[in-house]
């Protein structure tokens, strides 16, 4: 027995004073309505309706149950309408995860535009460089840079990213520019991240160059600041060096040896019945952001 169907049948019979008119409204056969009421009475262990050949009346227990059942069905209808409204119009709470640096520079401004556009949404932007578990951490969608592993998540590509090698113009004036990846052996390097080598593409193949960095840091801003100060050459993501390149504080080298760009995706648990708030956020990025870096 479907409890909700049985409760709806009971209320309809009570409202229309009969099984036949209730069956017509519910688009069921009278016997199907009779079975639903009988199953509900068996489940409750009380008789709700007195039946005669001419009329159907409520028992005392039926009158008390009818009042509570009406409230339950009204609450259910209200909940369904709210859920449907959220599916059709962005509303509720949106939780987005993004890498710290990229989120601060690029996802944050999108979130501000999104909130100004959709007044019924409250949002949380979590900036963290770890890869979150969307379901366990209660995240609606996440921005991820790089190739994705096998996953049950749905992904939509919204951009691409290159890694670039940069240094200060003054440094290159004093030390010369490396013309090939192998020439980095003669330069001071600044390592951002934990990799032991820098990867390039040469003659259609991957080339790995081991470096002996003067400075190692897990923070891109620190690596870039030291490079801008003339500390050497560093390899970072293109968006991280963008301000320095625009301001001529950095110069890009070895561009023809850069590996192919890696994708930028938005990932989310499922595309089936995707809520309006998530769909609107993804669409806003896809239609207003140029996330092709390098």
C-alpha positions as a Markdown table, in Angstrom:
| # | Residue | x | y | z |
|---|---|---|---|---|
| 1 | Unk | 0.0 | 0.0 | 0.0 |
| 2 | Unk | 1.2 | 3.5 | -0.9 |
| 3 | Unk | 0.3 | 5.4 | 2.3 |
| 4 | Unk | 0.0 | 8.8 | 0.5 |
| 5 | Unk | -2.3 | 7.3 | -2.2 |
| 6 | Unk | -4.4 | 5.7 | 0.4 |
| 7 | Unk | -4.7 | 8.9 | 2.4 |
| 8 | Unk | -5.6 | 10.9 | -0.7 |
| 9 | Unk | -8.3 | 8.3 | -1.5 |
| 10 | Unk | -9.7 | 8.5 | 2.0 |
| 11 | Unk | -9.9 | 12.3 | 1.9 |
| 12 | Unk | -11.5 | 12.3 | -1.5 |
| 13 | Unk | -14.1 | 9.7 | -0.5 |
| 14 | Unk | -14.9 | 11.8 | 2.6 |
| 15 | Unk | -15.2 | 15.0 | 0.6 |
| 16 | Unk | -17.4 | 13.5 | -2.1 |
| 17 | Unk | -19.4 | 11.2 | 0.2 |
| 18 | Unk | -18.9 | 8.2 | -2.0 |
| 19 | Unk | -16.5 | 5.7 | -3.6 |
| 20 | Unk | -17.8 | 6.2 | -7.2 |
| 21 | Unk | -17.4 | 10.0 | -7.3 |
| 22 | Unk | -14.0 | 9.7 | -5.6 |
| 23 | Unk | -12.9 | 7.1 | -8.2 |
| 24 | Unk | -13.9 | 9.4 | -11.0 |
| 25 | Unk | -11.9 | 12.3 | -9.6 |
| 26 | Unk | -8.8 | 10.1 | -8.9 |
| 27 | Unk | -9.2 | 8.4 | -12.3 |
| 28 | Unk | -9.2 | 5.0 | -10.6 |
| 29 | Unk | -11.8 | 2.2 | -10.6 |
| 30 | Unk | -14.2 | 2.1 | -7.6 |
| 31 | Unk | -12.7 | -1.3 | -6.6 |
| 32 | Unk | -9.2 | 0.2 | -6.5 |
| 33 | Unk | -10.4 | 3.0 | -4.2 |
| 34 | Unk | -12.1 | 0.4 | -2.0 |
| 35 | Unk | -8.8 | -1.6 | -1.8 |
| 36 | Unk | -6.9 | 1.5 | -0.8 |
| 37 | Unk | -9.3 | 2.4 | 2.0 |
| 38 | Unk | -9.4 | -1.1 | 3.3 |
| 39 | Unk | -5.6 | -1.3 | 3.3 |
| 40 | Unk | -5.4 | 2.0 | 5.2 |
| 41 | Unk | -8.0 | 0.8 | 7.8 |
| 42 | Unk | -6.1 | -2.5 | 8.2 |
| 43 | Unk | -2.8 | -0.6 | 8.7 |
| 44 | Unk | -4.4 | 1.7 | 11.3 |
| 45 | Unk | -6.4 | -1.0 | 13.0 |
| 46 | Unk | -9.6 | 1.2 | 13.0 |
| 47 | Unk | -12.6 | 1.7 | 10.8 |
| 48 | Unk | -12.6 | 5.1 | 9.2 |
| 49 | Unk | -15.8 | 4.9 | 7.2 |
| 50 | Unk | -19.3 | 3.4 | 7.7 |
| 51 | Unk | -20.6 | 2.0 | 4.4 |
| 52 | Unk | -24.2 | 1.3 | 3.4 |
| 53 | Unk | -25.8 | 0.8 | 0.1 |
| 54 | Unk | -26.9 | 4.4 | 0.0 |
| 55 | Unk | -24.2 | 6.4 | 1.9 |
| 56 | Unk | -20.7 | 6.6 | 3.3 |
| 57 | Unk | -20.2 | 8.4 | 6.6 |
| 58 | Unk | -17.2 | 9.0 | 8.8 |
| 59 | Unk | -16.7 | 7.2 | 12.1 |
| 60 | Unk | -15.5 | 9.2 | 15.1 |
| 61 | Unk | -11.9 | 7.9 | 14.4 |
| 62 | Unk | -12.4 | 8.8 | 10.8 |
| 63 | Unk | -13.3 | 12.4 | 11.6 |
| 64 | Unk | -10.2 | 12.8 | 13.8 |
| 65 | Unk | -8.0 | 11.1 | 11.2 |
| 66 | Unk | -9.4 | 13.2 | 8.4 |
| 67 | Unk | -8.4 | 16.5 | 10.1 |
| 68 | Unk | -4.8 | 15.3 | 10.5 |
| 69 | Unk | -4.6 | 13.8 | 7.1 |
| 70 | Unk | -5.7 | 17.1 | 5.4 |
| 71 | Unk | -2.8 | 18.9 | 7.2 |
| 72 | Unk | -0.4 | 16.2 | 6.1 |
| 73 | Unk | -1.4 | 16.3 | 2.5 |
| 74 | Unk | -1.4 | 20.1 | 2.5 |
| 75 | Unk | 2.1 | 20.1 | 3.9 |
| 76 | Unk | 3.2 | 17.6 | 1.3 |
| 77 | Unk | 1.7 | 19.7 | -1.6 |
| 78 | Unk | 3.5 | 22.8 | -0.2 |
| 79 | Unk | 6.8 | 20.9 | -0.1 |
| 80 | Unk | 6.4 | 19.6 | -3.6 |
| 81 | Unk | 5.6 | 23.1 | -4.9 |
| 82 | Unk | 8.7 | 24.5 | -3.2 |
| 83 | Unk | 10.8 | 21.7 | -4.7 |
| 84 | Unk | 9.4 | 22.3 | -8.1 |
| 85 | Unk | 9.9 | 26.0 | -7.8 |
| 86 | Unk | 13.6 | 25.4 | -6.9 |
| 87 | Unk | 14.0 | 23.2 | -9.9 |
| 88 | Unk | 12.6 | 25.8 | -12.2 |
| 89 | Unk | 13.9 | 29.0 | -10.6 |
| 90 | Unk | 17.2 | 29.4 | -8.8 |
| 91 | Unk | 16.6 | 29.4 | -5.1 |
| 92 | Unk | 18.0 | 27.9 | -1.9 |
| 93 | Unk | 21.6 | 27.5 | -0.8 |
| 94 | Unk | 24.4 | 26.9 | -3.4 |
| 95 | Unk | 27.8 | 25.5 | -2.3 |
| 96 | Unk | 30.7 | 25.8 | -4.7 |
| 97 | Unk | 34.3 | 24.5 | -4.2 |
| 98 | Unk | 37.3 | 25.9 | -6.1 |
| 99 | Unk | 41.1 | 26.0 | -5.9 |
| 100 | Unk | 42.2 | 28.9 | -3.6 |
| 101 | Unk | 44.0 | 31.1 | -6.1 |
| 102 | Unk | 41.8 | 30.5 | -9.1 |
| 103 | Unk | 38.7 | 30.8 | -6.9 |
| 104 | Unk | 39.8 | 34.1 | -5.5 |
| 105 | Unk | 40.6 | 35.6 | -8.9 |
| 106 | Unk | 38.0 | 34.1 | -11.1 |
| 107 | Unk | 35.2 | 32.2 | -9.3 |
| 108 | Unk | 34.6 | 34.9 | -6.7 |
| 109 | Unk | 33.6 | 37.5 | -9.3 |
| 110 | Unk | 31.3 | 35.1 | -11.0 |
| 111 | Unk | 29.7 | 34.3 | -7.7 |
| 112 | Unk | 29.1 | 38.0 | -7.0 |
| 113 | Unk | 27.5 | 38.4 | -10.4 |
| 114 | Unk | 25.4 | 35.3 | -9.8 |
| 115 | Unk | 24.1 | 36.5 | -6.4 |
| 116 | Unk | 23.2 | 39.9 | -7.8 |
| 117 | Unk | 21.2 | 38.2 | -10.6 |
| 118 | Unk | 19.4 | 35.6 | -8.4 |
| 119 | Unk | 18.0 | 37.1 | -5.2 |
| 120 | Unk | 16.5 | 33.9 | -3.9 |
| 121 | Unk | 19.9 | 32.1 | -3.6 |
| 122 | Unk | 22.3 | 32.2 | -0.7 |
| 123 | Unk | 25.8 | 30.9 | -1.5 |
| 124 | Unk | 28.9 | 29.5 | 0.0 |
| 125 | Unk | 32.2 | 29.6 | -1.9 |
| 126 | Unk | 34.8 | 27.2 | -0.4 |
| 127 | Unk | 38.3 | 27.9 | -1.5 |
| 128 | Unk | 40.6 | 24.9 | -0.9 |
| 129 | Unk | 43.3 | 23.2 | -2.9 |
| 130 | Unk | 42.3 | 19.7 | -1.8 |
| 131 | Unk | 39.9 | 17.7 | -4.0 |
| 132 | Unk | 36.6 | 17.5 | -2.0 |
| 133 | Unk | 34.1 | 14.7 | -2.1 |
| 134 | Unk | 31.0 | 16.5 | -3.4 |
| 135 | Unk | 28.5 | 14.2 | -1.8 |
| 136 | Unk | 30.1 | 13.8 | 1.6 |
| 137 | Unk | 31.1 | 17.4 | 1.9 |
| 138 | Unk | 27.7 | 18.8 | 0.8 |
| 139 | Unk | 29.0 | 20.6 | -2.3 |
| 140 | Unk | 26.8 | 21.3 | -5.3 |
| 141 | Unk | 29.5 | 21.7 | -7.8 |
| 142 | Unk | 33.3 | 22.2 | -8.0 |
| 143 | Unk | 35.8 | 23.9 | -10.3 |
| 144 | Unk | 38.7 | 21.6 | -11.1 |
| 145 | Unk | 41.8 | 22.3 | -13.2 |
| 146 | Unk | 43.5 | 19.3 | -14.9 |
| 147 | Unk | 42.6 | 16.0 | -16.4 |
| 148 | Unk | 39.9 | 14.2 | -14.5 |
| 149 | Unk | 40.3 | 10.6 | -13.3 |
| 150 | Unk | 37.5 | 8.0 | -13.6 |
| 151 | Unk | 34.6 | 9.2 | -11.6 |
| 152 | Unk | 30.8 | 9.0 | -11.3 |
| 153 | Unk | 30.7 | 12.8 | -11.4 |
| 154 | Unk | 29.4 | 14.7 | -14.4 |
| 155 | Unk | 31.8 | 17.2 | -15.9 |
| 156 | Unk | 31.4 | 20.2 | -18.2 |
| 157 | Unk | 34.5 | 21.8 | -19.6 |
| 158 | Unk | 34.5 | 25.6 | -19.3 |
| 159 | Unk | 38.0 | 26.5 | -20.2 |
| 160 | Unk | 41.6 | 25.4 | -20.5 |
| 161 | Unk | 44.9 | 26.3 | -18.8 |
| 162 | Unk | 48.6 | 26.2 | -19.7 |
| 163 | Unk | 51.6 | 26.1 | -17.5 |
| 164 | Unk | 54.1 | 28.9 | -18.4 |
| 165 | Unk | 57.7 | 29.6 | -17.6 |
| 166 | Unk | 58.3 | 33.2 | -16.6 |
| 167 | Unk | 60.9 | 35.5 | -15.1 |
| 168 | Unk | 61.6 | 39.2 | -14.6 |
| 169 | Unk | 62.8 | 41.2 | -17.6 |
| 170 | Unk | 65.7 | 42.4 | -15.5 |
| 171 | Unk | 66.7 | 38.8 | -14.7 |
| 172 | Unk | 66.8 | 37.9 | -18.3 |
| 173 | Unk | 68.8 | 41.0 | -19.1 |
| 174 | Unk | 71.5 | 39.9 | -16.7 |
| 175 | Unk | 71.3 | 36.1 | -17.4 |
| 176 | Unk | 69.9 | 35.8 | -20.9 |
| 177 | Unk | 66.8 | 34.0 | -21.9 |
| 178 | Unk | 66.7 | 30.2 | -22.0 |
| 179 | Unk | 66.1 | 29.2 | -25.6 |
| 180 | Unk | 65.4 | 25.5 | -24.9 |
| 181 | Unk | 64.2 | 23.6 | -21.9 |
| 182 | Unk | 67.7 | 22.1 | -21.4 |
| 183 | Unk | 69.1 | 25.6 | -21.0 |
| 184 | Unk | 67.3 | 25.9 | -17.6 |
| 185 | Unk | 70.3 | 24.0 | -16.1 |
| 186 | Unk | 72.2 | 27.3 | -16.3 |
| 187 | Unk | 69.5 | 29.4 | -14.6 |
| 188 | Unk | 68.2 | 29.9 | -11.1 |
| 189 | Unk | 64.8 | 28.3 | -10.7 |
| 190 | Unk | 61.9 | 28.8 | -8.3 |
| 191 | Unk | 59.8 | 25.7 | -7.7 |
| 192 | Unk | 56.1 | 26.1 | -7.1 |
| 193 | Unk | 54.6 | 22.8 | -5.9 |
| 194 | Unk | 56.1 | 19.4 | -5.1 |
| 195 | Unk | 57.2 | 18.2 | -8.6 |
| 196 | Unk | 60.8 | 17.2 | -9.0 |
| 197 | Unk | 60.9 | 18.2 | -12.7 |
| 198 | Unk | 59.4 | 20.5 | -15.2 |
| 199 | Unk | 57.5 | 19.1 | -18.2 |
| 200 | Unk | 57.7 | 20.3 | -21.7 |
| 201 | Unk | 56.8 | 19.1 | -25.2 |
| 202 | Unk | 59.5 | 18.7 | -27.8 |
| 203 | Unk | 59.3 | 17.0 | -31.2 |
| 204 | Unk | 55.9 | 15.6 | -30.3 |
| 205 | Unk | 57.1 | 14.0 | -27.1 |
| 206 | Unk | 57.1 | 14.8 | -23.4 |
| 207 | Unk | 60.4 | 16.2 | -22.1 |
| 208 | Unk | 61.2 | 16.3 | -18.4 |
| 209 | Unk | 63.8 | 18.6 | -17.1 |
| 210 | Unk | 65.1 | 18.2 | -13.6 |
| 211 | Unk | 65.7 | 21.5 | -11.8 |
| 212 | Unk | 67.7 | 22.4 | -8.7 |
| 213 | Unk | 65.5 | 25.3 | -7.3 |
| 214 | Unk | 66.9 | 28.2 | -5.3 |
| 215 | Unk | 63.5 | 28.5 | -3.7 |
| 216 | Unk | 60.7 | 25.9 | -3.2 |
| 217 | Unk | 57.3 | 27.0 | -2.1 |
| 218 | Unk | 53.7 | 25.7 | -2.1 |
| 219 | Unk | 52.3 | 29.2 | -2.7 |
| 220 | Unk | 52.2 | 30.5 | -6.3 |
| 221 | Unk | 52.1 | 34.2 | -5.2 |
| 222 | Unk | 55.4 | 33.7 | -3.3 |
| 223 | Unk | 57.0 | 32.1 | -6.3 |
| 224 | Unk | 55.8 | 34.9 | -8.6 |
| 225 | Unk | 56.9 | 37.6 | -6.2 |
| 226 | Unk | 60.4 | 36.2 | -6.0 |
| 227 | Unk | 60.5 | 35.9 | -9.8 |
| 228 | Unk | 59.4 | 39.5 | -10.2 |
| 229 | Unk | 62.1 | 40.5 | -7.8 |
| 230 | Unk | 64.7 | 38.9 | -10.0 |
| 231 | Unk | 65.1 | 35.7 | -8.1 |
| 232 | Unk | 65.0 | 33.5 | -11.2 |
| 233 | Unk | 62.7 | 31.6 | -13.4 |
| 234 | Unk | 59.5 | 29.9 | -12.2 |
| 235 | Unk | 56.8 | 27.7 | -13.8 |
| 236 | Unk | 53.2 | 28.4 | -12.8 |
| 237 | Unk | 49.7 | 28.3 | -14.2 |
| 238 | Unk | 49.0 | 31.0 | -16.8 |
| 239 | Unk | 46.3 | 32.7 | -14.8 |
| 240 | Unk | 48.7 | 33.0 | -11.8 |
| 241 | Unk | 51.3 | 34.9 | -13.9 |
| 242 | Unk | 48.7 | 37.0 | -15.8 |
| 243 | Unk | 48.9 | 40.2 | -13.8 |
| 244 | Unk | 52.7 | 40.2 | -13.8 |
| 245 | Unk | 52.8 | 39.6 | -17.6 |
| 246 | Unk | 50.2 | 42.4 | -18.2 |
| 247 | Unk | 52.2 | 44.7 | -16.0 |
| 248 | Unk | 55.5 | 43.8 | -17.7 |
| 249 | Unk | 56.9 | 42.6 | -14.4 |
| 250 | Unk | 57.3 | 39.1 | -15.9 |
| 251 | Unk | 58.3 | 37.8 | -19.3 |
| 252 | Unk | 57.2 | 34.5 | -20.7 |
| 253 | Unk | 59.9 | 32.2 | -22.2 |
| 254 | Unk | 59.9 | 28.7 | -23.8 |
| 255 | Unk | 56.4 | 29.1 | -25.0 |
| 256 | Unk | 56.9 | 26.8 | -28.0 |
| 257 | Unk | 57.8 | 24.0 | -25.7 |
| 258 | Unk | 54.8 | 24.3 | -23.5 |
| 259 | Unk | 52.7 | 21.1 | -23.1 |
| 260 | Unk | 49.1 | 21.1 | -24.4 |
| 261 | Unk | 46.7 | 23.0 | -22.1 |
| 262 | Unk | 44.9 | 21.1 | -19.4 |
| 263 | Unk | 41.1 | 21.4 | -19.2 |
| 264 | Unk | 39.1 | 23.4 | -16.6 |
| 265 | Unk | 35.9 | 21.6 | -15.6 |
| 266 | Unk | 32.9 | 22.2 | -13.4 |
| 267 | Unk | 31.9 | 18.8 | -11.9 |
| 268 | Unk | 28.7 | 17.9 | -10.2 |
| 269 | Unk | 27.1 | 14.7 | -8.9 |
| 270 | Unk | 24.4 | 14.2 | -11.6 |
| 271 | Unk | 22.8 | 15.9 | -14.6 |
| 272 | Unk | 19.5 | 14.2 | -13.9 |
| 273 | Unk | 17.0 | 16.7 | -12.4 |
| 274 | Unk | 19.9 | 19.2 | -12.0 |
| 275 | Unk | 18.6 | 22.0 | -9.8 |
| 276 | Unk | 18.0 | 25.4 | -11.3 |
| 277 | Unk | 20.5 | 27.1 | -8.9 |
| 278 | Unk | 23.4 | 24.8 | -10.1 |
| 279 | Unk | 22.4 | 24.9 | -13.8 |
| 280 | Unk | 22.2 | 28.7 | -13.7 |
| 281 | Unk | 25.7 | 29.0 | -12.1 |
| 282 | Unk | 27.2 | 26.7 | -14.7 |
| 283 | Unk | 25.5 | 28.5 | -17.5 |
| 284 | Unk | 26.7 | 31.9 | -16.2 |
| 285 | Unk | 30.3 | 30.7 | -16.3 |
| 286 | Unk | 29.9 | 29.2 | -19.8 |
| 287 | Unk | 28.3 | 32.3 | -21.3 |
| 288 | Unk | 30.2 | 35.1 | -19.5 |
| 289 | Unk | 33.7 | 33.8 | -18.7 |
| 290 | Unk | 36.7 | 33.4 | -21.0 |
| 291 | Unk | 38.6 | 30.8 | -19.0 |
| 292 | Unk | 41.2 | 30.0 | -21.7 |
| 293 | Unk | 44.5 | 30.9 | -20.2 |
| 294 | Unk | 47.8 | 30.9 | -22.0 |
